[in-house]
Structure formats: C-alpha cells, structure tokens
C-alpha cells in the first residue's frame, strides 16, 4: 500500500480537500482521486457501508493516491480497530465531548506504547503478515486520527480536548453543533459560526489542524480563510443529485 501524503500536507500547513462517501462502488473512489481530492471519508456512521465494502474502497483509493479515511459509528475500540485494519489511511471518530473521550480515541487508534490497539499482522494493514512484525511504529506514525467535536459540550471542553497528544485533526461538525444549540440545520446562523470560529483558533493555537464540513466552494473559502485545513466538501450522493438536477433543469429550459 502506498504511503499517502495527507498527514504530511497537514503538517506543512496545506489545505486538503475531501469528499464524504456513502456509495460502495469502487470506481467512485477512483474518480475522486482522478478529480484531485486529497482524501475521501468512507462514511460508516451515516452511510450504509459495511467493512467489506469499505475495504474495497480503500483498495480503489490506493489506485489513484487518494487517502481513504474511515468514519466509524462511535468511539468504540473494535470499530476503530477494524477501520484501521482494512488498510485505511486513518480513522474519523464522531461525538468526542471530553478529554477522556479523546484519550480513549487515541488508545483505540494507536499501538503500544501510544495506545492499546488490538494487534494482528494478518490484516490488510499488515500486508497479511508479509510486512513482518516491526511495523507498529510505522503504522502509528502514518495513520491519521481525526476526532469530531460537534456539540456544545465538546466545545465547552475543547481546551482540554486539544491537549491530548497524537490527535491530528479536530473536525467541527456544523450540523450536530446547530442541533445542540437548538437550531438544527441552521449552520450559517451566527451562533454556530461564531462558536466555530473561536474553536478553530483554539485548535490552531494547540498546534493541531482544524476540519469541518461544507457544501459549496463559497463556504469552503470562508472556513479556509478562517484557518480550517481539512475540508470535507460535500457528500457523493448529494453531489450526484445536484449534477442530475442541473442536467434536468438545463434540458427542460429548451
């Protein structure tokens, strides 16, 4: 498996663009790579994907150099372990609300001495034992750990969360954050955006990369200008819908 450049780009201060993926067809992953995306989030939280489909998407990602990141359903050791064992470039963990939550995410994502991730070399990540037994440090170093802070409780505890080592990206979820503020779906409301802007500065001051989800280039630019590096630029099914709507609307004008 190739060594993806996503983590290195973030360390160098670059902005990286990704797409959330609900579709299991591997060609869609290859297309994302050919389109120029840096990463794709294989969504096992909100999407219908299962582990075998996710593993095939990881294989497809390796064909075009795009980094496959698996979003698990919750901060759960076995789910995190499987997401990494299938050969992803990293894992994305939702609903982190405290320093203890963040520490548990690290524990589940990293091998000893950084954590307690279950160890088997007979996995895709271990090249099915072909890589030998001296790869745990390498996998610890290369895998990307993204945690979601997406509720008011998490924002309130952000100063403690950012102090936890070995977390690469703190991803601010605008939709869940809006819901926690009692205004579900109103992600452009000033109460949401002000809270997120302050959070971005806290994350960057701690030496970590900030991430978020956007649905169009204009909003992407606003958050990139605010200091966000890791940008989830839409969802595959929504992108396809908009493209189809545009085609239908264009033809019906004739």
Backbone bond lengths (Angstrom), bond angles and torsions (degrees), N, CA, C in turn:
res aa  C-N    CA-C-N  psi(-1)  N-CA   C-N-CA  omega(-1)  CA-C   N-CA-C  phi
1 X - - - 1.465 - - 1.526 109.83 -
2 X 1.317 117.22 139.61 1.462 119.73 -178.72 1.517 111.99 -71.74
3 X 1.319 115.82 155.64 1.460 119.51 173.44 1.524 107.74 -87.27
4 X 1.300 116.51 115.14 1.459 120.72 -177.73 1.527 110.10 -75.30
5 X 1.327 115.35 151.27 1.457 121.47 -175.89 1.522 113.33 -94.52
6 X 1.329 116.64 5.09 1.461 120.18 -174.02 1.523 112.08 -59.08
7 X 1.308 117.13 -49.58 1.461 121.06 -177.41 1.519 111.08 -63.82
8 X 1.334 116.51 -40.23 1.458 120.56 179.28 1.523 111.33 -65.77
9 X 1.321 116.47 -39.45 1.469 119.98 178.28 1.527 111.01 -61.28
10 X 1.327 115.99 -42.11 1.462 119.70 178.95 1.520 110.88 -64.29
11 X 1.326 117.42 -41.50 1.465 121.23 178.97 1.521 111.33 -62.47
12 X 1.328 116.18 -30.94 1.462 120.78 -179.70 1.527 112.23 -84.51
13 X 1.330 116.62 1.76 1.453 120.70 177.57 1.506 115.17 84.96
14 X 1.339 117.35 11.72 1.459 120.39 -179.24 1.528 111.17 -78.06
15 X 1.327 115.19 157.00 1.455 121.06 172.70 1.523 108.71 -91.60
16 X 1.333 116.88 134.37 1.459 120.80 179.59 1.527 109.00 -121.21
17 X 1.330 114.66 143.69 1.459 121.81 -176.40 1.518 110.65 -115.02
18 X 1.337 115.57 138.07 1.455 120.24 178.88 1.508 111.87 -139.54
19 X 1.329 114.44 170.62 1.457 121.84 178.21 1.526 108.35 -128.73
20 X 1.319 117.30 136.20 1.456 120.58 173.22 1.526 108.51 -79.16
21 X 1.340 115.92 137.06 1.460 120.49 -174.06 1.521 111.65 -121.10
22 X 1.336 115.00 124.03 1.461 122.43 172.88 1.523 112.20 -104.40
23 X 1.324 117.09 -18.21 1.460 122.04 -175.70 1.525 111.47 -85.57
24 X 1.322 116.24 142.88 1.458 120.88 -175.55 1.524 113.71 -94.00
25 X 1.332 117.53 -8.92 1.466 120.33 -175.95 1.527 109.83 -69.33
26 X 1.352 118.81 116.41 1.471 120.71 -174.22 1.525 114.14 -58.06
27 X 1.334 117.18 -28.38 1.469 118.94 -179.87 1.516 111.84 -60.12
28 X 1.345 117.24 -31.29 1.458 119.60 178.22 1.527 110.84 -62.88
29 X 1.324 116.92 -36.91 1.468 120.25 177.14 1.523 110.76 -66.43
30 X 1.320 115.92 -43.59 1.461 119.20 177.51 1.529 110.72 -61.02
31 X 1.321 116.40 -41.18 1.467 120.54 179.18 1.524 110.54 -61.03
32 X 1.325 116.61 -41.40 1.468 119.75 177.94 1.524 111.16 -59.73
33 X 1.324 116.28 -39.36 1.457 119.91 177.37 1.514 111.53 -65.97
34 X 1.330 116.78 -45.90 1.462 120.49 178.88 1.531 111.26 -63.70
35 X 1.338 117.03 -29.92 1.463 120.75 -179.73 1.522 112.56 -72.54
36 X 1.345 116.59 -17.82 1.458 119.48 177.58 1.512 115.81 107.55
37 X 1.335 117.72 5.28 1.460 119.44 176.00 1.535 109.78 -65.72
38 X 1.324 115.37 145.78 1.461 120.92 177.32 1.529 111.95 -82.21
39 X 1.322 116.68 -32.59 1.460 120.54 -178.28 1.523 109.82 -149.51
40 X 1.325 115.26 164.14 1.458 121.92 172.23 1.518 107.52 -136.50
41 X 1.326 116.30 135.87 1.459 121.84 179.68 1.527 108.32 -95.60
42 X 1.314 116.00 110.60 1.454 122.07 176.32 1.523 106.54 -77.72
43 X 1.326 115.42 108.16 1.461 120.25 -165.85 1.527 112.07 -91.51
44 X 1.327 115.60 100.60 1.456 121.24 176.76 1.525 111.63 -100.00
45 X 1.342 116.46 5.90 1.462 120.10 174.66 1.526 110.54 -89.82
46 X 1.319 116.74 -58.75 1.458 120.59 -179.42 1.523 113.02 -98.28
47 X 1.324 116.93 -22.43 1.454 120.06 -179.85 1.525 112.20 -84.42
48 X 1.343 118.02 169.32 1.461 122.60 -177.09 1.517 114.32 -89.51
49 X 1.310 118.06 8.09 1.463 121.86 -171.56 1.529 112.51 -68.65
50 X 1.345 115.54 147.72 1.452 122.16 174.23 1.530 108.65 -115.53
51 X 1.315 117.05 175.95 1.468 121.13 -170.17 1.526 113.14 -64.19
52 X 1.335 118.51 -39.51 1.463 120.07 -179.69 1.525 111.08 -64.57
53 X 1.336 116.60 -41.49 1.461 119.62 177.14 1.523 110.47 -65.26
54 X 1.321 116.85 -41.14 1.462 120.90 179.51 1.528 110.98 -62.79
55 X 1.325 116.82 -39.17 1.469 119.87 178.83 1.524 110.98 -63.68
56 X 1.332 117.11 -41.47 1.463 119.82 177.66 1.528 111.56 -66.14
57 X 1.323 117.31 -33.99 1.461 119.54 175.40 1.519 111.39 -66.08
58 X 1.332 116.72 -35.38 1.467 120.23 175.55 1.528 110.75 -63.61
59 X 1.331 116.70 -41.13 1.468 120.12 176.92 1.528 110.97 -61.48
60 X 1.324 115.71 -43.62 1.460 119.49 179.88 1.523 110.97 -63.74
61 X 1.334 116.30 -37.56 1.469 119.93 178.78 1.516 110.91 -60.80
62 X 1.323 116.62 -39.27 1.463 119.97 -178.60 1.527 112.14 -64.25
63 X 1.324 117.50 -21.78 1.466 120.78 -179.87 1.527 112.24 -69.41
64 X 1.329 116.82 -29.44 1.465 119.89 -175.47 1.525 113.44 -119.76
65 X 1.339 117.26 1.97 1.461 120.05 174.23 1.510 115.29 85.13
66 X 1.323 118.00 3.58 1.454 120.43 176.39 1.528 108.37 -77.57
67 X 1.328 117.55 143.91 1.463 121.54 -176.70 1.529 110.12 -87.63
68 X 1.346 118.52 120.36 1.460 120.70 177.91 1.531 110.95 -87.66
69 X 1.321 115.87 121.42 1.462 122.15 177.98 1.534 107.40 -113.05
70 X 1.320 117.22 129.74 1.463 120.27 -178.23 1.524 109.62 -99.91
71 X 1.340 115.64 123.58 1.460 119.73 173.05 1.533 108.43 -93.05
72 X 1.321 115.43 117.87 1.454 121.16 -179.91 1.525 110.06 -84.05
73 X 1.344 115.06 171.33 1.465 119.22 -176.51 1.520 112.97 -76.99
74 X 1.335 116.19 -32.08 1.455 119.36 179.98 1.520 109.30 -159.70
75 X 1.318 115.33 173.93 1.467 122.43 -178.63 1.532 108.66 -77.84
76 X 1.333 113.92 77.30 1.457 121.73 -171.52 1.524 109.56 -130.20
77 X 1.341 116.69 125.33 1.457 121.28 -174.61 1.512 114.76 -52.77
78 X 1.352 120.43 -53.23 1.460 120.71 -179.42 1.531 113.31 -60.65
79 X 1.335 117.95 -38.08 1.465 119.64 178.36 1.527 111.12 -66.25
80 X 1.324 116.19 -42.19 1.473 120.72 179.76 1.523 110.22 -65.16
81 X 1.320 116.40 -43.77 1.466 120.95 179.35 1.528 110.70 -58.38
82 X 1.337 116.56 -47.24 1.468 119.55 -178.99 1.526 111.04 -64.72
83 X 1.326 117.16 -39.66 1.463 120.49 -180.00 1.519 111.67 -59.71
84 X 1.313 117.13 -34.00 1.466 121.38 179.19 1.522 111.72 -86.16
85 X 1.325 118.16 -35.58 1.458 121.25 -178.77 1.520 112.71 -63.78
86 X 1.337 118.56 -27.00 1.462 120.06 -179.08 1.528 112.26 -76.89
87 X 1.325 116.84 1.83 1.460 119.84 174.13 1.502 114.72 92.96
88 X 1.318 117.73 26.61 1.462 120.66 175.91 1.525 109.97 -73.97
89 X 1.329 115.06 166.48 1.462 120.21 176.31 1.518 111.75 -84.83
90 X 1.333 116.10 -9.48 1.456 119.47 -179.71 1.506 111.09 172.51
91 X 1.317 114.15 179.68 1.455 120.67 -176.60 1.517 109.92 -131.79
92 X 1.327 115.09 147.20 1.459 121.82 -179.00 1.527 107.00 -123.17
93 X 1.331 116.59 123.54 1.460 121.85 -168.91 1.525 110.18 -117.87
94 X 1.339 117.89 121.55 1.468 120.68 -175.74 1.520 114.04 -82.58
95 X 1.332 114.10 165.80 1.470 123.71 166.86 1.537 114.05 55.52
96 X 1.323 115.60 51.66 1.467 120.57 172.81 1.522 107.78 -89.46
97 X 1.335 115.87 122.11 1.462 119.54 -173.40 1.521 114.09 -121.24
98 X 1.322 118.57 -5.55 1.457 120.27 -175.68 1.524 110.24 -152.94
99 X 1.320 115.39 168.57 1.459 120.83 176.03 1.526 110.31 -61.84
100 X 1.324 117.67 -38.68 1.470 120.91 178.87 1.522 110.29 -63.54
101 X 1.333 117.31 -42.06 1.466 120.29 175.84 1.522 110.75 -57.01
102 X 1.328 116.29 -45.85 1.460 121.29 -178.55 1.522 110.93 -64.62
103 X 1.320 117.05 -42.49 1.463 120.68 178.49 1.522 111.33 -63.30
104 X 1.326 117.33 -37.73 1.465 120.57 177.66 1.523 111.58 -67.40
105 X 1.336 116.26 -34.54 1.466 120.00 176.78 1.522 110.72 -63.41
106 X 1.322 116.54 -42.92 1.467 120.61 177.42 1.526 109.97 -64.38
107 X 1.312 116.87 -45.12 1.467 121.57 -178.95 1.518 111.22 -57.04
108 X 1.332 116.85 -40.88 1.461 120.94 -178.12 1.525 112.81 -77.61
109 X 1.333 117.22 -22.32 1.461 121.76 -172.64 1.518 113.94 -94.88
110 X 1.311 117.32 -18.99 1.467 120.95 -172.90 1.525 111.24 -119.96
111 X 1.331 114.21 144.41 1.458 120.41 172.78 1.527 109.91 -75.80
112 X 1.322 115.61 162.75 1.462 121.31 172.73 1.537 109.08 -56.18
113 X 1.323 119.49 141.19 1.468 127.93 10.20 1.534 114.64 -91.58
114 X 1.340 117.80 3.24 1.462 120.29 -177.43 1.526 112.01 -84.57
115 X 1.325 116.69 -25.10 1.453 120.41 -176.96 1.516 110.87 -158.96
116 X 1.327 115.29 -155.95 1.473 120.20 -177.04 1.520 110.47 -137.96
117 X 1.332 117.18 35.73 1.457 121.09 177.21 1.528 109.70 -58.13
118 X 1.331 116.26 135.02 1.458 120.16 179.02 1.519 111.13 -58.68
119 X 1.314 116.74 140.66 1.466 121.69 -170.34 1.523 112.12 -110.76
120 X 1.326 115.46 119.71 1.458 122.85 168.93 1.519 107.06 -147.12
121 X 1.310 116.30 135.09 1.460 120.13 178.04 1.525 111.84 -93.86
122 X 1.343 117.06 -8.19 1.464 121.54 -179.33 1.519 110.20 -87.94
123 X 1.308 115.75 52.10 1.463 123.25 -178.64 1.522 108.77 -131.36
124 X 1.307 115.43 169.21 1.466 118.62 175.92 1.529 110.46 -63.49
125 X 1.327 116.95 -38.31 1.464 120.16 177.65 1.521 111.57 -61.87
126 X 1.335 116.83 -33.29 1.461 121.67 178.51 1.503 113.96 -92.58
127 X 1.338 116.15 13.18 1.468 122.37 -178.02 1.528 110.77 55.08
128 X 1.327 115.71 33.69 1.468 122.62 176.04 1.536 112.39 58.21
129 X 1.309 116.64 35.33 1.479 129.61 -178.86 1.526 112.70 86.63
130 X 1.330 118.28 -8.77 1.467 119.79 -178.39 1.519 112.21 -67.43
131 X 1.333 117.29 -22.28 1.469 120.43 -178.82 1.518 112.68 -80.84
132 X 1.335 117.47 -7.32 1.455 119.74 -178.63 1.517 111.88 83.98
133 X 1.315 114.88 -167.86 1.474 120.30 -174.86 1.524 113.38 -110.35
134 X 1.311 117.35 10.67 1.465 119.95 -178.01 1.525 111.72 -110.94
135 X 1.322 115.80 39.80 1.460 118.44 -174.92 1.523 113.49 -114.48
136 X 1.324 118.40 0.05 1.467 118.71 -175.81 1.522 111.95 -64.24
137 X 1.324 117.52 -41.21 1.468 119.60 178.50 1.527 110.42 -63.65
138 X 1.321 116.55 -39.79 1.466 121.11 179.57 1.533 110.78 -64.01
139 X 1.331 116.70 -44.38 1.458 119.88 179.14 1.523 111.59 -67.04
140 X 1.320 116.71 -37.12 1.468 119.97 175.17 1.520 110.98 -59.21
141 X 1.311 115.65 -42.33 1.459 120.72 -175.80 1.527 111.52 -72.74
142 X 1.329 117.09 -40.15 1.455 120.31 -171.89 1.525 114.09 -83.50
143 X 1.331 117.95 -30.05 1.467 119.46 -174.97 1.526 111.13 -72.14
144 X 1.325 115.13 140.14 1.456 121.85 -178.94 1.524 109.20 -95.20
145 X 1.323 116.49 131.17 1.457 121.42 177.62 1.529 108.86 -111.67
146 X 1.325 115.10 115.79 1.463 122.93 179.49 1.524 107.94 -115.95
147 X 1.316 117.03 127.16 1.461 119.92 175.76 1.525 109.45 -115.75
148 X 1.325 115.88 144.22 1.452 121.66 177.78 1.530 110.14 -94.00
149 X 1.307 116.14 126.28 1.458 121.85 166.30 1.520 104.41 -111.61
150 X 1.330 115.93 109.79 1.462 118.43 -167.57 1.523 113.00 -141.22
151 X 1.313 115.60 27.30 1.451 119.84 175.66 1.515 109.86 -149.07
152 X 1.323 116.47 163.68 1.460 120.54 -177.17 1.529 111.75 -60.71
153 X 1.323 116.95 -36.02 1.466 119.40 178.58 1.516 110.62 -61.84
154 X 1.315 116.97 -44.95 1.466 120.58 177.86 1.517 112.37 -62.37
155 X 1.331 116.23 -41.77 1.467 119.76 177.73 1.523 110.29 -62.72
156 X 1.321 117.29 -41.54 1.463 120.91 178.98 1.528 111.69 -62.01
157 X 1.330 117.18 -29.62 1.462 121.93 -178.45 1.525 112.74 -101.64
158 X 1.333 116.59 12.61 1.461 120.10 -172.03 1.520 112.88 -61.42
159 X 1.323 117.88 -37.98 1.468 120.44 -178.40 1.523 111.40 -58.76
160 X 1.335 117.33 -34.69 1.464 120.89 176.81 1.525 111.17 -79.75
161 X 1.314 117.29 -37.97 1.461 120.87 -178.85 1.524 111.32 -61.62
162 X 1.339 117.00 -42.74 1.471 119.69 -177.23 1.521 112.88 -68.65
163 X 1.331 117.63 -13.13 1.466 120.32 179.75 1.528 112.64 -80.01
164 X 1.333 116.85 -10.69 1.466 120.71 -177.14 1.526 109.46 -76.78
165 X 1.341 118.20 124.75 1.469 120.30 -178.82 1.524 112.81 -74.11
166 X 1.344 114.56 163.37 1.464 124.67 173.64 1.521 113.68 74.47
167 X 1.329 117.33 12.07 1.462 121.98 171.57 1.523 107.15 -99.67
168 X 1.326 116.71 127.62 1.463 120.91 -174.93 1.525 113.20 -91.20
169 X 1.328 116.63 -42.54 1.464 121.19 -175.08 1.520 109.22 -133.11
170 X 1.317 116.12 135.67 1.463 121.37 170.01 1.522 106.49 -109.62
171 X 1.315 114.18 115.29 1.458 122.41 -172.24 1.524 109.25 -99.52
172 X 1.318 116.15 121.54 1.456 122.15 179.95 1.520 109.10 -91.75
173 X 1.338 116.54 117.71 1.456 120.97 -178.26 1.519 111.14 -92.53
174 X 1.317 118.41 103.35 1.466 120.19 -173.35 1.524 114.02 -65.40
175 X 1.324 117.61 -34.32 1.464 118.82 -176.83 1.525 111.75 -70.75
176 X 1.325 116.89 -48.04 1.465 118.82 177.40 1.522 110.97 -65.35
177 X 1.330 116.48 -33.99 1.452 119.21 177.86 1.528 110.71 -64.42
178 X 1.331 116.32 -42.53 1.471 119.20 178.03 1.526 110.33 -61.63
179 X 1.320 116.34 -39.02 1.461 119.93 179.77 1.532 111.22 -65.25
180 X 1.346 115.84 -39.54 1.467 119.06 -179.61 1.523 112.17 -67.83
181 X 1.329 116.30 -19.92 1.462 121.27 177.46 1.526 112.31 -92.57
182 X 1.336 116.30 1.72 1.453 120.07 178.55 1.510 115.02 83.01
183 X 1.345 116.78 14.82 1.468 120.82 179.68 1.536 108.40 -130.64
184 X 1.334 117.89 61.51 1.468 121.55 -172.37 1.519 113.71 -55.63
185 X 1.334 114.50 128.68 1.459 121.35 177.21 1.511 115.08 87.13
186 X 1.319 118.22 -11.01 1.470 121.17 -177.69 1.536 109.88 -89.37
187 X 1.323 114.94 67.23 1.467 120.33 -171.57 1.525 113.07 -74.68
188 X 1.334 117.90 -12.70 1.465 120.51 177.37 1.529 111.43 -99.13
189 X 1.320 116.76 3.91 1.462 120.70 175.71 1.531 109.37 -63.45
190 X 1.316 116.32 141.54 1.458 121.19 -176.15 1.526 111.95 -59.95
191 X 1.313 117.64 -31.31 1.468 119.76 178.20 1.524 111.48 -64.13
192 X 1.313 116.09 -34.70 1.463 120.51 178.43 1.523 110.60 -76.49
193 X 1.322 116.59 -49.94 1.461 119.67 -175.08 1.529 112.36 -66.73
194 X 1.328 117.35 -37.62 1.470 119.59 177.60 1.523 110.85 -63.59
195 X 1.320 116.27 -42.55 1.457 120.19 179.79 1.532 110.61 -64.65
196 X 1.320 116.06 -39.65 1.464 119.80 179.99 1.524 111.71 -69.16
197 X 1.318 117.62 -40.55 1.469 120.36 179.61 1.525 111.17 -62.11
198 X 1.322 116.36 -41.92 1.462 119.49 176.94 1.524 110.97 -64.89
199 X 1.332 116.46 -38.72 1.459 120.73 179.34 1.528 111.39 -65.42
200 X 1.330 117.01 -39.83 1.467 120.46 178.40 1.526 110.60 -58.00
201 X 1.313 117.24 -42.91 1.462 120.26 179.70 1.523 111.08 -65.81
202 X 1.316 117.76 -39.71 1.467 120.69 177.50 1.521 110.57 -62.10
203 X 1.323 116.87 -42.31 1.466 121.87 179.85 1.522 110.84 -64.72
204 X 1.320 116.45 -47.54 1.465 120.15 -178.42 1.532 111.85 -66.64
205 X 1.316 117.07 -37.22 1.465 120.35 178.07 1.524 111.84 -64.53
206 X 1.331 116.36 -24.30 1.466 121.07 177.96 1.522 111.73 -86.49
207 X 1.324 117.98 0.29 1.454 121.51 177.52 1.516 114.27 82.86
208 X 1.318 117.01 17.47 1.460 120.77 178.56 1.523 110.03 -111.21
209 X 1.335 115.69 161.95 1.460 120.68 178.06 1.519 109.69 -86.95
210 X 1.324 115.79 141.51 1.462 121.85 175.74 1.519 109.15 -98.94
211 X 1.338 115.46 143.82 1.455 120.75 176.77 1.510 110.72 -131.89
212 X 1.318 116.20 161.68 1.461 120.50 172.48 1.514 109.46 -162.61
213 X 1.337 114.78 174.50 1.459 123.22 179.81 1.516 109.43 -108.22
214 X 1.328 116.23 134.73 1.469 121.71 176.37 1.529 108.26 -135.06
215 X 1.327 115.20 164.39 1.464 118.97 -176.37 1.524 114.05 -119.76
216 X 1.328 117.25 -1.55 1.456 118.82 176.60 1.526 109.79 -156.31
217 X 1.331 117.52 161.28 1.464 121.15 -176.12 1.520 114.10 -60.73
218 X 1.344 117.28 -33.82 1.462 119.79 -177.60 1.528 111.07 -64.89
219 X 1.322 116.88 -44.96 1.461 120.04 177.56 1.527 110.32 -68.69
220 X 1.323 116.61 -35.67 1.468 119.94 176.60 1.525 110.65 -57.34
221 X 1.336 116.42 -45.45 1.466 120.02 -179.73 1.518 111.31 -61.67
222 X 1.324 116.78 -39.98 1.465 119.73 -179.76 1.531 111.48 -60.45
223 X 1.331 116.04 -43.11 1.462 118.47 -178.04 1.524 111.84 -77.75
224 X 1.320 117.53 -32.24 1.465 119.34 174.28 1.525 109.56 -63.33
225 X 1.324 116.95 -43.25 1.467 120.87 177.27 1.526 111.38 -62.22
226 X 1.347 116.89 -28.60 1.464 121.56 179.94 1.527 112.53 -82.22
227 X 1.351 116.65 -6.74 1.461 119.68 175.78 1.510 115.87 113.92
228 X 1.336 117.72 5.10 1.468 120.73 178.12 1.528 109.09 -77.40
229 X 1.334 116.16 132.24 1.469 121.72 179.47 1.524 113.43 -104.51
230 X 1.318 116.66 -34.34 1.466 122.46 -172.05 1.522 106.90 -105.32
231 X 1.345 116.04 102.43 1.456 121.66 -169.14 1.525 110.42 -112.44
232 X 1.337 116.18 115.49 1.450 121.07 171.73 1.518 109.12 -86.46
233 X 1.331 115.94 107.85 1.464 121.38 -169.94 1.529 110.39 -100.09
234 X 1.332 116.15 70.21 1.446 120.38 175.42 1.520 114.41 92.04
235 X 1.335 114.71 -178.94 1.456 124.39 -179.31 1.525 108.12 -123.66
236 X 1.328 116.88 140.53 1.465 120.31 -174.38 1.528 112.92 -53.07
237 X 1.332 117.14 -45.58 1.470 119.18 -177.19 1.523 111.77 -65.78
238 X 1.332 117.05 -35.08 1.465 120.42 178.38 1.523 111.13 -71.70
239 X 1.331 116.71 -37.87 1.470 120.59 176.47 1.523 110.10 -61.71
240 X 1.323 116.11 -43.24 1.468 120.89 179.01 1.527 110.85 -64.39
241 X 1.323 116.75 -42.14 1.465 120.72 177.59 1.517 111.09 -58.53
242 X 1.342 116.54 -49.11 1.474 119.99 -178.14 1.535 110.66 -61.76
243 X 1.333 116.81 -39.65 1.461 119.66 179.04 1.520 110.71 -64.51
244 X 1.338 116.80 -41.80 1.461 120.74 179.04 1.524 110.90 -65.71
245 X 1.333 116.41 -43.55 1.465 120.10 178.83 1.523 110.97 -60.31
246 X 1.326 116.21 -40.16 1.456 120.60 -179.51 1.528 111.03 -64.51
247 X 1.334 117.07 -41.90 1.456 121.02 178.84 1.530 111.14 -64.29
248 X 1.331 115.61 -46.90 1.465 119.55 -178.50 1.526 110.71 -62.68
249 X 1.329 115.66 -44.46 1.460 119.88 -179.33 1.523 111.38 -63.37
250 X 1.325 116.41 -39.71 1.472 119.92 -179.04 1.516 111.78 -64.63
251 X 1.334 116.92 -41.98 1.471 120.05 -177.94 1.532 110.70 -72.25
252 X 1.328 116.83 -38.30 1.466 120.31 -177.51 1.529 112.62 -68.38
253 X 1.336 116.47 -13.00 1.479 119.36 176.37 1.517 111.71 -74.47
254 X 1.346 117.10 -20.75 1.475 119.77 -176.32 1.524 111.54 -68.54
